[in-house]
Amino acid sequence: MFYRLYVRPVPPFADLINEPENQIFNWVLVDASGDAQAQGTTDTREHIEQTLAQNALDHVRLIGLIPGEEVLFCFADIPAKQARFVRQALPFAVEEQLAQDISTMHLALGNREDKGFRVAAIDHQRMGLWSELFTDWFHARLEAIYPDASLLPVSEHDWAICLDGDSALLSNQRGEWLKMQVGNLMMFADTLAMPPDDEVVTQVRVAAYGTREDLHAQAPVLKNLQSSGRLAVSLQTLELMPLELLVHAHHHHLCSPINLCQGTYALSGDGNSTLRAWRPAIAVACLWFLLQVGVEAGMGIYYNQQADELRNQAMAMYRQVFPNDRQTHAGNVRRVLEGQLRLAQQQGPNADFLALMKQAGHQYSILPGKESVEFNTVNYSRSRGQLVVDLRADSFARLSALRNGISGSGLNAEIGSVVNESSGARGRLTISGG
């Protein structure tokens, strides 16, 4: 004999991200015939799990009921019949009916009606939290998650209303559901009084469920609905709590709720699924993958070591030719050599005054914001092969950019005697042939 456990979170809701264990529930445990075997109100998950353990119940099917106001109902008019094509077209079919970005919504597909497919839409983040809340219970396995209002029985009426404290759950023959404050029912009376499509009726049948306390507390509102003249309201008294009504309707197929556990939140099968036959092959494939990753990683380390060795050899050869160059490293040695060769081709083995001025002038001409750079004095030492320029700029960054540009052309460039002033910075730029 199998058992179903219906659990419904009780507001105010706990912090489902950081403290889900503090959430309390109303719950009902029913057997295969639909008879309640145990129930409780405002109990924790731990208490419910202990009850299942004490009664030696295992593999109980868990049904989670979440607040109906968090799940939106809409229709999707999709001509396709194959499930794969329907799901591909679903986001485009309901996008205009939802105020939220469709990419942030989880869409669950229901039965097909005259107006199209029934669809339930909920925020992805909220659905993730509810799914996690109902998953991995001891002695119970999640079977479905439904909006609570979608489980109201409407088989014999056009509308069903269930009073739940200050709130009211509503559902109709088309399977639409919603939740509102009881005080707003009168504003919704005109919508309730609209007959089903293509039907002419004098009155719309409405079943109002509630405990004696709720029916008595909301008597003025119900009386106003009854006196509207267009609604035939029948009062149905519940012995305990609204959850029992929802459980009864679901077990006896008096409603057509949409299971939200689809797509990303679809539930995995049990141990007898066809996946079990493929487990050995999957294990071999995983082992081969790990071995391949290990081989690739080892080859990567080997080639990296070879590259390091080649770079060290290249730098050793460069140091033999240019022993006094301490600025060049393995990362820029190619660029420096190309610059030096290019300069040597243009000017010969030694860079004279004109060559240095040409390169410095070229770098100045392409310098961003060059208008803020001023040349005060220019001195050239033939014996040292150096060009010394006193500069002033609006910032040291501008001087540094000029130096880097000259260095990138294959010359040696250094800035010294830097003085930062309120109007900018001045310094001495020394350029040599490298």
C-alpha positions in Angstrom: 0.0 0.0 0.0 1.3 3.4 -0.9 0.8 6.6 1.0 0.8 10.2 0.0 1.9 13.1 2.2 0.5 16.5 1.4 2.4 19.4 2.9 1.5 23.0 2.7 3.8 25.8 4.1 2.2 28.1 6.6 2.8 31.8 6.5 4.7 33.8 7.5 7.3 31.9 5.5 10.8 31.4 6.8 14.0 32.5 5.1 14.1 29.6 2.5 17.7 30.5 1.6 19.4 30.6 5.0 16.9 29.0 7.4 14.6 26.5 5.6 14.5 24.3 8.7 12.4 27.0 10.4 9.5 26.6 8.0 6.4 25.1 9.4 3.7 23.2 7.6 0.1 21.9 7.7 0.1 18.3 6.5 -2.1 15.3 5.8 -1.1 11.7 5.2 -3.5 9.6 3.2 -3.5 6.0 2.2 -4.4 4.4 -1.2 -8.1 4.8 -0.6 -7.8 8.5 0.2 -8.5 8.1 4.0 -6.4 10.4 6.2 -4.1 8.4 8.5 -2.4 11.3 10.2 -2.4 15.1 10.0 -1.0 18.1 11.8 -0.9 21.9 11.8 2.1 24.2 12.2 4.6 21.4 12.5 8.3 21.4 11.4 9.7 19.0 8.8 11.6 17.2 11.5 8.3 16.5 13.4 6.6 15.1 10.2 9.6 12.9 9.4 9.6 11.5 12.9 5.9 10.7 12.5 6.6 8.7 9.4 9.5 6.9 11.1 7.4 6.0 14.1 4.8 4.4 11.9 7.4 2.5 9.9 6.5 4.3 6.7 9.0 4.5 3.9 8.9 5.7 0.2 6.0 7.9 0.9 5.0 10.1 -2.1 5.3 13.8 -1.1 3.0 16.4 -2.6 4.1 20.0 -2.0 1.5 22.8 -2.2 2.9 26.3 -2.6 1.1 29.7 -2.4 -1.2 30.1 -5.5 -0.4 33.8 -5.8 3.3 33.0 -6.7 2.2 31.0 -9.8 0.6 32.7 -12.8 -1.9 30.9 -15.0 -2.1 31.5 -18.8 -3.0 29.8 -22.0 -0.6 28.9 -24.9 -2.2 28.7 -28.3 0.2 26.3 -30.0 -1.0 24.3 -33.1 1.8 21.7 -32.7 0.9 18.4 -31.1 4.3 16.8 -30.5 5.6 17.6 -27.0 9.0 18.6 -28.2 7.7 21.2 -30.6 5.2 22.5 -28.1 7.9 23.1 -25.5 10.1 24.9 -28.0 7.3 27.2 -28.9 5.9 27.7 -25.3 8.0 30.7 -24.3 7.1 32.6 -27.4 3.4 31.8 -27.0 3.0 33.1 -23.4 5.7 35.9 -23.4 3.1 38.7 -24.0 0.9 37.4 -21.2 3.6 37.7 -18.5 4.9 41.0 -17.1 8.3 39.5 -16.1 11.2 38.7 -18.4 10.4 35.2 -19.9 14.0 34.1 -19.4 13.5 34.4 -15.6 10.3 32.3 -15.6 9.8 28.6 -15.2 7.0 27.3 -17.4 5.1 24.1 -16.7 2.7 22.7 -19.3 -0.7 21.4 -18.5 -3.6 19.8 -20.4 -4.8 21.1 -23.8 -8.1 22.9 -23.7 -10.2 24.7 -26.3 -8.2 27.9 -25.9 -4.9 26.1 -26.0 -2.5 24.5 -23.5 -2.9 25.4 -19.8 0.4 26.9 -18.5 1.7 27.6 -15.1 4.5 30.2 -14.8 6.6 30.9 -11.7 9.8 32.8 -11.0 12.9 30.5 -11.5 14.5 31.6 -8.2 11.3 31.0 -6.2 10.7 27.6 -7.9 14.2 26.6 -7.0 13.7 27.4 -3.3 10.4 25.6 -3.2 11.9 22.6 -5.0 14.8 22.5 -2.5 12.4 22.8 0.4 10.5 19.6 -0.6 13.5 17.6 -1.7 15.4 14.9 0.3 12.9 14.3 3.0 13.5 11.2 5.1 11.0 8.4 4.3 9.4 10.5 1.6 10.1 11.2 -2.1 8.9 14.3 -3.9 6.2 13.4 -6.5 4.8 16.8 -7.4 4.5 20.5 -6.6 1.2 22.3 -7.2 -0.2 25.8 -6.6 -2.5 25.3 -3.7 -5.5 27.0 -5.3 -5.4 24.8 -8.4 -6.5 21.8 -6.2 -10.0 23.2 -5.5 -12.8 20.9 -6.6 -14.9 22.5 -9.4 -16.5 19.5 -11.0 -20.1 20.4 -10.0 -19.7 24.2 -10.0 -18.5 27.0 -12.2 -16.4 28.5 -9.4 -15.0 27.2 -6.1 -14.0 29.6 -3.3 -12.2 28.3 -0.2 -11.9 30.7 2.8 -8.5 30.4 4.5 -8.4 33.0 7.2 -8.2 36.5 5.6 -7.4 34.9 2.2 -9.5 33.2 -0.3 -8.5 30.6 -2.9 -10.4 30.6 -6.1 -10.6 28.2 -9.1 -13.0 27.7 -12.0 -14.1 25.1 -14.6 -11.3 26.0 -17.0 -8.7 25.3 -14.4 -7.7 28.9 -13.7 -6.8 29.7 -10.2 -5.9 32.8 -8.1 -5.7 33.9 -4.5 -6.9 37.2 -3.0 -7.9 38.9 0.2 -11.5 38.0 1.3 -12.3 41.7 1.4 -11.7 42.0 -2.4 -14.2 39.3 -3.3 -17.0 41.8 -4.0 -14.8 43.6 -6.5 -14.3 40.3 -8.2 -18.0 39.5 -8.2 -18.5 40.6 -11.8 -15.8 38.3 -13.0 -17.4 35.4 -11.1 -20.8 36.2 -12.6 -19.5 35.8 -16.2 -20.8 32.5 -17.6 -18.6 30.0 -19.4 -17.9 30.7 -23.0 -20.7 30.1 -25.5 -23.2 29.4 -22.7 -26.3 31.3 -21.7 -27.1 30.9 -18.0 -29.2 32.9 -15.5 -26.9 32.2 -12.6 -23.3 31.1 -12.1 -22.9 28.3 -9.6 -20.3 29.1 -6.8 -19.3 26.8 -4.0 -17.9 28.6 -0.9 -15.9 26.3 1.4 -14.7 27.2 4.9 -14.5 26.2 8.5 -17.4 27.2 10.7 -15.2 30.0 12.1 -14.2 31.3 8.7 -17.8 31.1 7.4 -19.0 33.0 10.4 -16.2 35.6 10.2 -16.8 36.3 6.5 -20.6 36.1 6.6 -21.1 39.7 5.5 -19.0 39.2 2.4 -20.7 35.9 1.5 -24.1 37.5 2.0 -23.3 40.3 -0.4 -22.2 37.7 -3.0 -25.5 35.8 -2.5 -27.5 38.9 -2.9 -25.9 40.0 -6.1 -28.6 38.1 -8.0 -26.2 36.6 -10.6 -24.4 34.2 -8.3 -25.9 31.0 -6.8 -23.6 30.6 -3.8 -23.8 27.4 -1.8 -21.9 27.2 1.5 -19.9 24.1 2.3 -18.6 23.6 5.9 -15.2 22.1 6.4 -14.6 20.1 9.6 -10.9 20.8 10.0 -8.7 22.8 7.6 -8.7 23.8 3.9 -5.8 21.4 3.2 -8.1 18.4 3.7 -10.4 19.8 1.0 -7.5 20.1 -1.4 -6.3 16.6 -0.6 -9.8 15.1 -1.2 -10.1 16.9 -4.5 -6.8 15.8 -5.8 -7.1 12.2 -4.7 -10.6 11.9 -6.3 -9.6 13.7 -9.5 -12.0 16.6 -8.9 -9.3 19.1 -10.2 -6.7 19.3 -13.0 -3.6 20.9 -11.4 -0.4 21.5 -13.3 2.6 19.8 -11.8 5.5 22.4 -11.6 8.1 19.6 -11.5 9.0 19.8 -15.2 12.0 20.8 -17.3 14.8 21.9 -15.1 12.9 20.7 -12.0 11.8 17.4 -13.4 12.1 14.6 -10.9 14.6 11.7 -11.4 13.2 8.2 -11.8 13.6 5.5 -9.2 16.2 2.8 -9.1 14.3 0.6 -11.6 14.7 3.1 -14.5 16.3 2.1 -17.8 19.4 4.2 -16.8 20.5 1.4 -14.4 21.3 -0.9 -17.4 23.7 1.7 -18.7 25.6 2.3 -15.5 28.6 0.0 -16.3 29.0 1.7 -19.7 28.8 5.1 -18.0 31.4 4.1 -15.4 33.8 2.9 -18.2 33.3 6.2 -20.1 34.0 8.2 -17.0 37.2 6.3 -16.3 38.3 6.7 -19.9 37.6 10.5 -19.6 39.6 10.8 -16.4 42.5 8.9 -18.0 42.4 11.1 -21.1 42.3 14.3 -19.0 45.3 13.0 -17.0 47.3 12.3 -20.2 46.4 15.7 -21.7 47.4 17.4 -18.4 50.8 15.6 -18.4 51.5 16.5 -22.0 50.6 20.1 -21.2 53.1 20.2 -18.3 55.8 18.6 -20.5 55.4 21.1 -23.3 55.3 24.0 -20.8 58.6 22.8 -19.4 60.1 22.6 -22.9 58.9 26.1 -23.7 60.5 27.4 -20.5 63.8 25.8 -21.4 63.7 27.3 -24.9 63.0 30.8 -23.5 65.9 30.4 -21.1 68.3 29.4 -23.9 67.1 32.4 -26.0 67.7 34.8 -23.1 71.2 33.3 -22.5 72.2 34.0 -26.1 70.8 37.5 -25.9 72.8 38.2 -22.7 76.0 37.2 -24.4 75.4 39.9 -27.1 73.8 42.6 -24.9 75.3 42.0 -21.3 74.3 45.5 -20.0 70.6 45.3 -21.0 68.6 44.6 -17.8 65.2 45.7 -19.1 64.7 43.0 -21.7 63.1 39.7 -20.7 61.8 36.6 -22.4 58.4 38.3 -22.9 59.7 41.2 -25.0 63.0 40.0 -26.3 61.6 39.4 -29.8 60.1 42.9 -29.9 63.3 44.5 -28.7 65.4 42.6 -31.3 63.1 43.5 -34.1 63.3 47.2 -33.1 67.0 47.2 -32.9 67.4 45.4 -36.3 65.0 47.9 -37.8 66.9 50.8 -36.4 70.2 49.3 -37.5 68.9 48.9 -41.0 67.8 52.5 -41.1 70.7 54.2 -39.4 73.6 51.8 -39.4 75.4 50.3 -36.4 75.3 53.5 -34.3 72.2 55.7 -33.6 73.3 59.4 -34.1 71.5 62.6 -33.1 69.2 62.6 -36.1 68.2 59.0 -35.7 67.3 59.5 -32.0 65.5 62.7 -32.7 63.5 61.1 -35.5 62.3 58.2 -33.4 61.5 60.6 -30.4 59.7 63.0 -32.7 57.7 60.2 -34.3 56.6 58.9 -30.9 55.7 62.4 -29.8 53.6 62.9 -33.0 51.4 59.8 -32.2 51.2 60.5 -28.4 47.6 61.0 -27.2 47.3 64.4 -25.6 50.6 65.6 -27.0 49.5 69.2 -26.7 50.2 69.0 -23.0 53.8 68.0 -23.4 56.4 70.7 -23.7 60.1 70.4 -24.7 62.3 72.8 -22.7 65.9 71.8 -23.7 67.4 69.1 -25.9 71.1 68.0 -25.4 73.0 65.3 -27.3 76.2 63.6 -26.1 78.0 61.9 -29.0 80.5 60.1 -26.8 77.7 58.5 -24.8 75.3 58.3 -27.8 72.5 59.8 -25.6 69.8 62.3 -26.3 68.7 64.2 -23.1 65.4 66.1 -23.3 63.9 68.2 -20.5 60.1 67.8 -20.6 57.1 69.2 -18.9 53.6 67.6 -19.1 50.2 67.8 -17.3 50.9 64.5 -15.6 53.7 61.9 -15.1 51.5 59.4 -16.9 52.0 61.4 -20.1 55.8 61.4 -19.7 55.6 57.6 -19.0 53.5 57.0 -22.2 56.1 58.8 -24.3 59.0 56.8 -22.7 57.1 53.5 -23.3 56.5 54.4 -27.0 60.2 55.1 -27.6 61.2 51.9 -25.8 58.7 50.0 -27.9 60.6 51.2 -31.1 63.8 49.4 -30.0 65.6 52.3 -28.2 66.4 52.6 -24.6 64.5 55.4 -22.8 64.6 56.4 -19.1 63.0 59.2 -17.1 64.9 60.8 -14.3 64.8 63.9 -12.1 61.0 63.8 -12.0 59.4 66.7 -10.1 55.6 66.7 -9.5 54.1 70.2 -9.4 50.6 71.5 -9.0 50.4 72.2 -12.7 51.8 68.8 -13.8 55.2 67.1 -13.8 58.6 67.7 -15.3 61.5 65.4 -15.8 64.5 64.4 -17.9 64.1 61.9 -20.7 67.3 60.1 -21.7 67.3 58.2 -25.0 70.0 56.0 -26.4 70.4 53.5 -29.2 70.1 50.4 -27.1 
